[in-house]
């Protein structure tokens, strides 16, 4: 078996089945696991917002130093945003990585829990 530390989402191939995103409500974070290794976390605060559903405030994204620069943060953020969409939740990005991600992945802007003009200025720097 190859070196697990050299794997990345772009080269993992057979590893894809071993990648899991786990919601850990007691720790208020989503966890990215590759096999039995905790690779990254995305911390959040969940607020019940009433008629518009839950709001996830995305606080910080952290990837283990020995796994950084390989695209794992994007895998984690994309999975969390997809899950928010499937649950009907809105998001409030506080994490700078999530904000930058939204700037280049505009298909997720509809999840923002703010006015459209604010969303554009948040992600484009306008």
Chimera marker file (.cmm) of the C-alpha trace (Angstrom):
<marker_set name="trace">
<marker id="1" x="0.000" y="0.000" z="0.000" r="1" g="1" b="0" radius="0.5"/>
<marker id="2" x="1.228" y="3.501" z="-0.851" r="1" g="1" b="0" radius="0.5"/>
<marker id="3" x="2.077" y="6.265" z="1.563" r="1" g="1" b="0" radius="0.5"/>
<marker id="4" x="-1.216" y="7.653" z="2.858" r="1" g="1" b="0" radius="0.5"/>
<marker id="5" x="0.402" y="11.042" z="3.493" r="1" g="1" b="0" radius="0.5"/>
<marker id="6" x="1.116" y="11.506" z="-0.219" r="1" g="1" b="0" radius="0.5"/>
<marker id="7" x="-2.524" y="11.064" z="-1.237" r="1" g="1" b="0" radius="0.5"/>
<marker id="8" x="-4.550" y="13.967" z="-2.479" r="1" g="1" b="0" radius="0.5"/>
<marker id="9" x="-8.093" y="14.220" z="-3.815" r="1" g="1" b="0" radius="0.5"/>
<marker id="10" x="-6.618" y="14.556" z="-7.297" r="1" g="1" b="0" radius="0.5"/>
<marker id="11" x="-4.508" y="11.395" z="-7.056" r="1" g="1" b="0" radius="0.5"/>
<marker id="12" x="-6.406" y="9.289" z="-4.540" r="1" g="1" b="0" radius="0.5"/>
<marker id="13" x="-8.490" y="7.355" z="-7.091" r="1" g="1" b="0" radius="0.5"/>
<marker id="14" x="-8.954" y="4.124" z="-5.174" r="1" g="1" b="0" radius="0.5"/>
<marker id="15" x="-8.924" y="6.103" z="-1.933" r="1" g="1" b="0" radius="0.5"/>
<marker id="16" x="-12.229" y="7.810" z="-2.800" r="1" g="1" b="0" radius="0.5"/>
<marker id="17" x="-14.185" y="5.085" z="-1.015" r="1" g="1" b="0" radius="0.5"/>
<marker id="18" x="-12.094" y="5.718" z="2.089" r="1" g="1" b="0" radius="0.5"/>
<marker id="19" x="-12.934" y="9.451" z="2.268" r="1" g="1" b="0" radius="0.5"/>
<marker id="20" x="-15.676" y="10.304" z="4.763" r="1" g="1" b="0" radius="0.5"/>
<marker id="21" x="-17.198" y="13.590" z="5.902" r="1" g="1" b="0" radius="0.5"/>
<marker id="22" x="-18.621" y="13.231" z="9.411" r="1" g="1" b="0" radius="0.5"/>
<marker id="23" x="-20.771" y="15.764" z="11.259" r="1" g="1" b="0" radius="0.5"/>
<marker id="24" x="-19.691" y="15.904" z="14.917" r="1" g="1" b="0" radius="0.5"/>
<marker id="25" x="-22.345" y="18.061" z="16.640" r="1" g="1" b="0" radius="0.5"/>
<marker id="26" x="-20.780" y="17.744" z="20.127" r="1" g="1" b="0" radius="0.5"/>
<marker id="27" x="-17.608" y="19.334" z="18.715" r="1" g="1" b="0" radius="0.5"/>
<marker id="28" x="-19.505" y="21.659" z="16.344" r="1" g="1" b="0" radius="0.5"/>
<marker id="29" x="-17.430" y="20.594" z="13.386" r="1" g="1" b="0" radius="0.5"/>
<marker id="30" x="-17.431" y="18.552" z="10.238" r="1" g="1" b="0" radius="0.5"/>
<marker id="31" x="-14.531" y="16.129" z="10.022" r="1" g="1" b="0" radius="0.5"/>
<marker id="32" x="-12.740" y="14.922" z="6.893" r="1" g="1" b="0" radius="0.5"/>
<marker id="33" x="-11.423" y="11.391" z="7.332" r="1" g="1" b="0" radius="0.5"/>
<marker id="34" x="-9.215" y="9.491" z="4.879" r="1" g="1" b="0" radius="0.5"/>
<marker id="35" x="-9.195" y="5.894" z="5.979" r="1" g="1" b="0" radius="0.5"/>
<marker id="36" x="-8.541" y="6.183" z="9.719" r="1" g="1" b="0" radius="0.5"/>
<marker id="37" x="-6.768" y="9.555" z="9.543" r="1" g="1" b="0" radius="0.5"/>
<marker id="38" x="-8.479" y="12.772" z="10.573" r="1" g="1" b="0" radius="0.5"/>
<marker id="39" x="-7.258" y="15.066" z="7.799" r="1" g="1" b="0" radius="0.5"/>
<marker id="40" x="-9.264" y="18.237" z="8.361" r="1" g="1" b="0" radius="0.5"/>
<marker id="41" x="-12.103" y="19.957" z="10.153" r="1" g="1" b="0" radius="0.5"/>
<marker id="42" x="-14.563" y="22.729" z="9.414" r="1" g="1" b="0" radius="0.5"/>
<marker id="43" x="-15.898" y="24.318" z="12.599" r="1" g="1" b="0" radius="0.5"/>
<marker id="44" x="-19.418" y="25.687" z="12.641" r="1" g="1" b="0" radius="0.5"/>
<marker id="45" x="-22.205" y="27.074" z="14.769" r="1" g="1" b="0" radius="0.5"/>
<marker id="46" x="-25.738" y="25.915" z="13.943" r="1" g="1" b="0" radius="0.5"/>
<marker id="47" x="-28.587" y="28.321" z="14.643" r="1" g="1" b="0" radius="0.5"/>
<marker id="48" x="-32.263" y="27.561" z="14.195" r="1" g="1" b="0" radius="0.5"/>
<marker id="49" x="-33.455" y="30.495" z="12.140" r="1" g="1" b="0" radius="0.5"/>
<marker id="50" x="-37.173" y="29.840" z="11.982" r="1" g="1" b="0" radius="0.5"/>
<marker id="51" x="-38.960" y="29.929" z="8.624" r="1" g="1" b="0" radius="0.5"/>
<marker id="52" x="-35.786" y="29.944" z="6.529" r="1" g="1" b="0" radius="0.5"/>
<marker id="53" x="-34.419" y="26.850" z="8.290" r="1" g="1" b="0" radius="0.5"/>
<marker id="54" x="-31.121" y="26.352" z="10.051" r="1" g="1" b="0" radius="0.5"/>
<marker id="55" x="-28.193" y="28.673" z="9.493" r="1" g="1" b="0" radius="0.5"/>
<marker id="56" x="-24.651" y="27.298" z="9.598" r="1" g="1" b="0" radius="0.5"/>
<marker id="57" x="-22.026" y="29.858" z="10.510" r="1" g="1" b="0" radius="0.5"/>
<marker id="58" x="-18.826" y="28.411" z="9.030" r="1" g="1" b="0" radius="0.5"/>
<marker id="59" x="-16.087" y="29.498" z="11.415" r="1" g="1" b="0" radius="0.5"/>
<marker id="60" x="-12.773" y="27.944" z="10.378" r="1" g="1" b="0" radius="0.5"/>
<marker id="61" x="-11.297" y="25.304" z="8.106" r="1" g="1" b="0" radius="0.5"/>
<marker id="62" x="-8.172" y="23.459" z="9.202" r="1" g="1" b="0" radius="0.5"/>
<marker id="63" x="-6.243" y="20.755" z="7.346" r="1" g="1" b="0" radius="0.5"/>
<marker id="64" x="-3.370" y="18.855" z="8.929" r="1" g="1" b="0" radius="0.5"/>
<marker id="65" x="-0.060" y="20.428" z="8.012" r="1" g="1" b="0" radius="0.5"/>
<marker id="66" x="1.256" y="17.231" z="6.401" r="1" g="1" b="0" radius="0.5"/>
<marker id="67" x="-1.825" y="17.184" z="4.119" r="1" g="1" b="0" radius="0.5"/>
<marker id="68" x="-2.040" y="20.900" z="3.275" r="1" g="1" b="0" radius="0.5"/>
<marker id="69" x="-1.841" y="22.208" z="-0.275" r="1" g="1" b="0" radius="0.5"/>
<marker id="70" x="-3.381" y="19.077" z="-1.785" r="1" g="1" b="0" radius="0.5"/>
<marker id="71" x="-7.005" y="20.144" z="-2.167" r="1" g="1" b="0" radius="0.5"/>
<marker id="72" x="-8.445" y="18.508" z="0.945" r="1" g="1" b="0" radius="0.5"/>
<marker id="73" x="-9.904" y="21.787" z="2.256" r="1" g="1" b="0" radius="0.5"/>
<marker id="74" x="-11.886" y="22.169" z="-0.975" r="1" g="1" b="0" radius="0.5"/>
<marker id="75" x="-13.194" y="18.601" z="-0.662" r="1" g="1" b="0" radius="0.5"/>
<marker id="76" x="-14.349" y="19.352" z="2.884" r="1" g="1" b="0" radius="0.5"/>
<marker id="77" x="-15.944" y="22.718" z="2.091" r="1" g="1" b="0" radius="0.5"/>
<marker id="78" x="-17.721" y="21.383" z="-1.003" r="1" g="1" b="0" radius="0.5"/>
<marker id="79" x="-19.142" y="18.450" z="0.987" r="1" g="1" b="0" radius="0.5"/>
<marker id="80" x="-20.361" y="20.742" z="3.779" r="1" g="1" b="0" radius="0.5"/>
<marker id="81" x="-21.995" y="23.125" z="1.301" r="1" g="1" b="0" radius="0.5"/>
<marker id="82" x="-23.645" y="20.221" z="-0.528" r="1" g="1" b="0" radius="0.5"/>
<marker id="83" x="-24.948" y="18.890" z="2.778" r="1" g="1" b="0" radius="0.5"/>
<marker id="84" x="-26.255" y="22.337" z="3.776" r="1" g="1" b="0" radius="0.5"/>
<marker id="85" x="-28.116" y="22.502" z="0.471" r="1" g="1" b="0" radius="0.5"/>
<marker id="86" x="-29.633" y="19.039" z="0.881" r="1" g="1" b="0" radius="0.5"/>
<marker id="87" x="-30.766" y="19.931" z="4.427" r="1" g="1" b="0" radius="0.5"/>
<marker id="88" x="-32.254" y="23.247" z="3.317" r="1" g="1" b="0" radius="0.5"/>
<marker id="89" x="-29.829" y="25.180" z="5.532" r="1" g="1" b="0" radius="0.5"/>
<marker id="90" x="-28.358" y="28.625" z="4.820" r="1" g="1" b="0" radius="0.5"/>
<marker id="91" x="-24.713" y="29.537" z="5.466" r="1" g="1" b="0" radius="0.5"/>
<marker id="92" x="-22.830" y="32.476" z="6.944" r="1" g="1" b="0" radius="0.5"/>
<marker id="93" x="-19.149" y="32.240" z="6.023" r="1" g="1" b="0" radius="0.5"/>
<marker id="94" x="-16.779" y="33.658" z="8.628" r="1" g="1" b="0" radius="0.5"/>
<marker id="95" x="-13.861" y="31.468" z="7.543" r="1" g="1" b="0" radius="0.5"/>
<marker id="96" x="-11.707" y="33.230" z="4.941" r="1" g="1" b="0" radius="0.5"/>
<marker id="97" x="-11.106" y="29.970" z="3.075" r="1" g="1" b="0" radius="0.5"/>
<marker id="98" x="-14.859" y="29.385" z="2.687" r="1" g="1" b="0" radius="0.5"/>
<marker id="99" x="-15.302" y="32.990" z="1.507" r="1" g="1" b="0" radius="0.5"/>
<marker id="100" x="-12.577" y="32.540" z="-1.142" r="1" g="1" b="0" radius="0.5"/>
<marker id="101" x="-14.076" y="29.188" z="-2.157" r="1" g="1" b="0" radius="0.5"/>
<marker id="102" x="-17.459" y="30.865" z="-2.715" r="1" g="1" b="0" radius="0.5"/>
<marker id="103" x="-15.767" y="33.485" z="-4.878" r="1" g="1" b="0" radius="0.5"/>
<marker id="104" x="-14.696" y="30.826" z="-7.365" r="1" g="1" b="0" radius="0.5"/>
<marker id="105" x="-17.620" y="28.421" z="-6.906" r="1" g="1" b="0" radius="0.5"/>
<marker id="106" x="-20.547" y="30.747" z="-7.445" r="1" g="1" b="0" radius="0.5"/>
<marker id="107" x="-22.986" y="27.836" z="-7.731" r="1" g="1" b="0" radius="0.5"/>
<marker id="108" x="-23.128" y="27.942" z="-3.916" r="1" g="1" b="0" radius="0.5"/>
<marker id="109" x="-23.943" y="31.655" z="-3.523" r="1" g="1" b="0" radius="0.5"/>
<marker id="110" x="-27.653" y="30.891" z="-3.220" r="1" g="1" b="0" radius="0.5"/>
<marker id="111" x="-26.895" y="29.302" z="0.168" r="1" g="1" b="0" radius="0.5"/>
<marker id="112" x="-25.764" y="32.597" z="1.689" r="1" g="1" b="0" radius="0.5"/>
<marker id="113" x="-27.929" y="33.914" z="4.501" r="1" g="1" b="0" radius="0.5"/>
<marker id="114" x="-27.617" y="37.547" z="3.491" r="1" g="1" b="0" radius="0.5"/>
<marker id="115" x="-28.789" y="39.998" z="0.872" r="1" g="1" b="0" radius="0.5"/>
<marker id="116" x="-27.504" y="39.332" z="-2.693" r="1" g="1" b="0" radius="0.5"/>
<marker id="117" x="-25.568" y="42.636" z="-2.794" r="1" g="1" b="0" radius="0.5"/>
<marker id="118" x="-23.782" y="41.699" z="0.434" r="1" g="1" b="0" radius="0.5"/>
<marker id="119" x="-22.974" y="38.249" z="-0.944" r="1" g="1" b="0" radius="0.5"/>
<marker id="120" x="-21.400" y="39.710" z="-4.067" r="1" g="1" b="0" radius="0.5"/>
<marker id="121" x="-19.252" y="42.131" z="-2.091" r="1" g="1" b="0" radius="0.5"/>
<marker id="122" x="-18.213" y="39.363" z="0.317" r="1" g="1" b="0" radius="0.5"/>
<marker id="123" x="-17.007" y="37.048" z="-2.425" r="1" g="1" b="0" radius="0.5"/>
<marker id="124" x="-15.704" y="39.550" z="-4.961" r="1" g="1" b="0" radius="0.5"/>
<marker id="125" x="-14.207" y="42.138" z="-2.647" r="1" g="1" b="0" radius="0.5"/>
<marker id="126" x="-16.428" y="44.834" z="-4.200" r="1" g="1" b="0" radius="0.5"/>
<link id1="1" id2="2" r="1" g="1" b="0" radius="0.2"/>
<link id1="2" id2="3" r="1" g="1" b="0" radius="0.2"/>
<link id1="3" id2="4" r="1" g="1" b="0" radius="0.2"/>
<link id1="4" id2="5" r="1" g="1" b="0" radius="0.2"/>
<link id1="5" id2="6" r="1" g="1" b="0" radius="0.2"/>
<link id1="6" id2="7" r="1" g="1" b="0" radius="0.2"/>
<link id1="7" id2="8" r="1" g="1" b="0" radius="0.2"/>
<link id1="8" id2="9" r="1" g="1" b="0" radius="0.2"/>
<link id1="9" id2="10" r="1" g="1" b="0" radius="0.2"/>
<link id1="10" id2="11" r="1" g="1" b="0" radius="0.2"/>
<link id1="11" id2="12" r="1" g="1" b="0" radius="0.2"/>
<link id1="12" id2="13" r="1" g="1" b="0" radius="0.2"/>
<link id1="13" id2="14" r="1" g="1" b="0" radius="0.2"/>
<link id1="14" id2="15" r="1" g="1" b="0" radius="0.2"/>
<link id1="15" id2="16" r="1" g="1" b="0" radius="0.2"/>
<link id1="16" id2="17" r="1" g="1" b="0" radius="0.2"/>
<link id1="17" id2="18" r="1" g="1" b="0" radius="0.2"/>
<link id1="18" id2="19" r="1" g="1" b="0" radius="0.2"/>
<link id1="19" id2="20" r="1" g="1" b="0" radius="0.2"/>
<link id1="20" id2="21" r="1" g="1" b="0" radius="0.2"/>
<link id1="21" id2="22" r="1" g="1" b="0" radius="0.2"/>
<link id1="22" id2="23" r="1" g="1" b="0" radius="0.2"/>
<link id1="23" id2="24" r="1" g="1" b="0" radius="0.2"/>
<link id1="24" id2="25" r="1" g="1" b="0" radius="0.2"/>
<link id1="25" id2="26" r="1" g="1" b="0" radius="0.2"/>
<link id1="26" id2="27" r="1" g="1" b="0" radius="0.2"/>
<link id1="27" id2="28" r="1" g="1" b="0" radius="0.2"/>
<link id1="28" id2="29" r="1" g="1" b="0" radius="0.2"/>
<link id1="29" id2="30" r="1" g="1" b="0" radius="0.2"/>
<link id1="30" id2="31" r="1" g="1" b="0" radius="0.2"/>
<link id1="31" id2="32" r="1" g="1" b="0" radius="0.2"/>
<link id1="32" id2="33" r="1" g="1" b="0" radius="0.2"/>
<link id1="33" id2="34" r="1" g="1" b="0" radius="0.2"/>
<link id1="34" id2="35" r="1" g="1" b="0" radius="0.2"/>
<link id1="35" id2="36" r="1" g="1" b="0" radius="0.2"/>
<link id1="36" id2="37" r="1" g="1" b="0" radius="0.2"/>
<link id1="37" id2="38" r="1" g="1" b="0" radius="0.2"/>
<link id1="38" id2="39" r="1" g="1" b="0" radius="0.2"/>
<link id1="39" id2="40" r="1" g="1" b="0" radius="0.2"/>
<link id1="40" id2="41" r="1" g="1" b="0" radius="0.2"/>
<link id1="41" id2="42" r="1" g="1" b="0" radius="0.2"/>
<link id1="42" id2="43" r="1" g="1" b="0" radius="0.2"/>
<link id1="43" id2="44" r="1" g="1" b="0" radius="0.2"/>
<link id1="44" id2="45" r="1" g="1" b="0" radius="0.2"/>
<link id1="45" id2="46" r="1" g="1" b="0" radius="0.2"/>
<link id1="46" id2="47" r="1" g="1" b="0" radius="0.2"/>
<link id1="47" id2="48" r="1" g="1" b="0" radius="0.2"/>
<link id1="48" id2="49" r="1" g="1" b="0" radius="0.2"/>
<link id1="49" id2="50" r="1" g="1" b="0" radius="0.2"/>
<link id1="50" id2="51" r="1" g="1" b="0" radius="0.2"/>
<link id1="51" id2="52" r="1" g="1" b="0" radius="0.2"/>
<link id1="52" id2="53" r="1" g="1" b="0" radius="0.2"/>
<link id1="53" id2="54" r="1" g="1" b="0" radius="0.2"/>
<link id1="54" id2="55" r="1" g="1" b="0" radius="0.2"/>
<link id1="55" id2="56" r="1" g="1" b="0" radius="0.2"/>
<link id1="56" id2="57" r="1" g="1" b="0" radius="0.2"/>
<link id1="57" id2="58" r="1" g="1" b="0" radius="0.2"/>
<link id1="58" id2="59" r="1" g="1" b="0" radius="0.2"/>
<link id1="59" id2="60" r="1" g="1" b="0" radius="0.2"/>
<link id1="60" id2="61" r="1" g="1" b="0" radius="0.2"/>
<link id1="61" id2="62" r="1" g="1" b="0" radius="0.2"/>
<link id1="62" id2="63" r="1" g="1" b="0" radius="0.2"/>
<link id1="63" id2="64" r="1" g="1" b="0" radius="0.2"/>
<link id1="64" id2="65" r="1" g="1" b="0" radius="0.2"/>
<link id1="65" id2="66" r="1" g="1" b="0" radius="0.2"/>
<link id1="66" id2="67" r="1" g="1" b="0" radius="0.2"/>
<link id1="67" id2="68" r="1" g="1" b="0" radius="0.2"/>
<link id1="68" id2="69" r="1" g="1" b="0" radius="0.2"/>
<link id1="69" id2="70" r="1" g="1" b="0" radius="0.2"/>
<link id1="70" id2="71" r="1" g="1" b="0" radius="0.2"/>
<link id1="71" id2="72" r="1" g="1" b="0" radius="0.2"/>
<link id1="72" id2="73" r="1" g="1" b="0" radius="0.2"/>
<link id1="73" id2="74" r="1" g="1" b="0" radius="0.2"/>
<link id1="74" id2="75" r="1" g="1" b="0" radius="0.2"/>
<link id1="75" id2="76" r="1" g="1" b="0" radius="0.2"/>
<link id1="76" id2="77" r="1" g="1" b="0" radius="0.2"/>
<link id1="77" id2="78" r="1" g="1" b="0" radius="0.2"/>
<link id1="78" id2="79" r="1" g="1" b="0" radius="0.2"/>
<link id1="79" id2="80" r="1" g="1" b="0" radius="0.2"/>
<link id1="80" id2="81" r="1" g="1" b="0" radius="0.2"/>
<link id1="81" id2="82" r="1" g="1" b="0" radius="0.2"/>
<link id1="82" id2="83" r="1" g="1" b="0" radius="0.2"/>
<link id1="83" id2="84" r="1" g="1" b="0" radius="0.2"/>
<link id1="84" id2="85" r="1" g="1" b="0" radius="0.2"/>
<link id1="85" id2="86" r="1" g="1" b="0" radius="0.2"/>
<link id1="86" id2="87" r="1" g="1" b="0" radius="0.2"/>
<link id1="87" id2="88" r="1" g="1" b="0" radius="0.2"/>
<link id1="88" id2="89" r="1" g="1" b="0" radius="0.2"/>
<link id1="89" id2="90" r="1" g="1" b="0" radius="0.2"/>
<link id1="90" id2="91" r="1" g="1" b="0" radius="0.2"/>
<link id1="91" id2="92" r="1" g="1" b="0" radius="0.2"/>
<link id1="92" id2="93" r="1" g="1" b="0" radius="0.2"/>
<link id1="93" id2="94" r="1" g="1" b="0" radius="0.2"/>
<link id1="94" id2="95" r="1" g="1" b="0" radius="0.2"/>
<link id1="95" id2="96" r="1" g="1" b="0" radius="0.2"/>
<link id1="96" id2="97" r="1" g="1" b="0" radius="0.2"/>
<link id1="97" id2="98" r="1" g="1" b="0" radius="0.2"/>
<link id1="98" id2="99" r="1" g="1" b="0" radius="0.2"/>
<link id1="99" id2="100" r="1" g="1" b="0" radius="0.2"/>
<link id1="100" id2="101" r="1" g="1" b="0" radius="0.2"/>
<link id1="101" id2="102" r="1" g="1" b="0" radius="0.2"/>
<link id1="102" id2="103" r="1" g="1" b="0" radius="0.2"/>
<link id1="103" id2="104" r="1" g="1" b="0" radius="0.2"/>
<link id1="104" id2="105" r="1" g="1" b="0" radius="0.2"/>
<link id1="105" id2="106" r="1" g="1" b="0" radius="0.2"/>
<link id1="106" id2="107" r="1" g="1" b="0" radius="0.2"/>
<link id1="107" id2="108" r="1" g="1" b="0" radius="0.2"/>
<link id1="108" id2="109" r="1" g="1" b="0" radius="0.2"/>
<link id1="109" id2="110" r="1" g="1" b="0" radius="0.2"/>
<link id1="110" id2="111" r="1" g="1" b="0" radius="0.2"/>
<link id1="111" id2="112" r="1" g="1" b="0" radius="0.2"/>
<link id1="112" id2="113" r="1" g="1" b="0" radius="0.2"/>
<link id1="113" id2="114" r="1" g="1" b="0" radius="0.2"/>
<link id1="114" id2="115" r="1" g="1" b="0" radius="0.2"/>
<link id1="115" id2="116" r="1" g="1" b="0" radius="0.2"/>
<link id1="116" id2="117" r="1" g="1" b="0" radius="0.2"/>
<link id1="117" id2="118" r="1" g="1" b="0" radius="0.2"/>
<link id1="118" id2="119" r="1" g="1" b="0" radius="0.2"/>
<link id1="119" id2="120" r="1" g="1" b="0" radius="0.2"/>
<link id1="120" id2="121" r="1" g="1" b="0" radius="0.2"/>
<link id1="121" id2="122" r="1" g="1" b="0" radius="0.2"/>
<link id1="122" id2="123" r="1" g="1" b="0" radius="0.2"/>
<link id1="123" id2="124" r="1" g="1" b="0" radius="0.2"/>
<link id1="124" id2="125" r="1" g="1" b="0" radius="0.2"/>
<link id1="125" id2="126" r="1" g="1" b="0" radius="0.2"/>
</marker_set>
